[in-house]
Amino acid sequence: MIEINGRNVHETMIADAEDLANELSSHILRNLAPNSEKVLRPFSSAEAAELLGVSTANLRKLHHDGKIPEVTGGTTGRKLYTAQELIEIREALAKQARNPLAYLPGRREGEQMQVICAITFKGGSGKSTSTVHLAQRFALKGYRVLVIDMDPQASLSTLMGLRPEIDLYERGTIYDVLRYDEGRIGMEQVIRPTHFPSLDLCPGGLILSEYETETPTALRHGDPEPFYTRLRSALSTVDHRYDLVFVDCPPQLGFLTLTAMTAATSLVVPVIPNMIDVASLAQFMTMASSALTQIANAGGEFDYDFMRYLLCRYEPTDGPQTQVSAFLRNIFPGRVMTSPFLKSTAIADAGLTSDTIYEIDRAQVNRATLNRALESINLVSAELERELHKAWGRAA
């Protein structure tokens, strides 16, 4: 038997797992102390104007004329806006506007809550990072947003300020909404507000792995509510609270992903434009389409408004990536999003402390690098917003 430092491989794995878990906990506690909270950075006048959909000159005039609330942050001649102040300004502008939708774009009566499911077959695609930045961007744009973390790794929950290893060890995740025993509770009981106004979280955690093993047993026993209706029925209880729901799935095609896909109204498939990831995508789509066919034959119902492939971690100067991107656009005409998520050191650096680019101090990041990352997120979200409006039947 092979030994490492006097222990066999199995014993070494156990010890390594414990050591790594302890070090990760220490790292999380150092960067997010038990009594601390994540903080959303304030926004400059230029950023505020862009989020509100007005020019900076018009924003200054609105302040001068007293048509919008004053802000408390910044120095003389340089205003800084909190997310809550942006909401108050939106509401003031909507009252004065001929078209309130320009400032309060959330869904209206008769429009369906949109549930966008992010799916992939390969880890490291940027799925969770893309999802959390899109959710935050839509919340800042005036939508009421819920994010559901269906991944046992709970990377998205960590990015949103939770410590799954500590805060969610036993209770409080989406698993409690989906489980098959008497411990099942309502969606309202696990939804948590975040430091972003208008953005709530239904967290994930390692306990979600139990759902993958319990579902086959439930299927054999003929549970009255099959897995493919459980998330959809849970979401129906909070339909009145949100315009938009993002679901972050694990990088595999299991019951968690299928449960999310059958609750979704639309799909976004992140993919890194290289041939290894494209080959993985081909396998995933083949397996997913087959699984959905079986669910449909069993009585499951789903009808997607759209499906889009999102290029992630894209480097415009990388020749092979450019070629693979063109390859995908040729195969899937009109279904690959025009705007990619750029690979960015600003996003990577923020991730070291489990932050997003809306939370890091602008002074700590190269301005040009941060602006490129923000522009990339803005372009992707604007394209996705147009798809949402089409689904709601709004004029372009």
URSUL-V338115 format. One line per field, one symbol per residue. psi: psi as a letter, one per 40 degrees, with the letter a starting at -180 (. if undefined). Layout:
psi: ???
This chain:
psi: hhihfeiiddddddddddddddddddddddegideiiihhiiiidddddddefiidddddddddefeiiiieiaihegihhidddddddddddddeidgddddgeiiihehhhhhhhhiiehieeeddddddddddddddeeihhhhhhehddfdddddeeigddddfddieiddedeieaeehiiddeehhiaehiehihhiaidddddddddddddddefhdhideedddddddeedeeidhhhhhiifigadddddddeeieihhhhhhgidddddddddddddddddddddddeeihihhdihihhhifhhdehdddddddddddddgheehidhihihhddddddddffiieedihdeeihdddddddddddddddddddddddddefii.
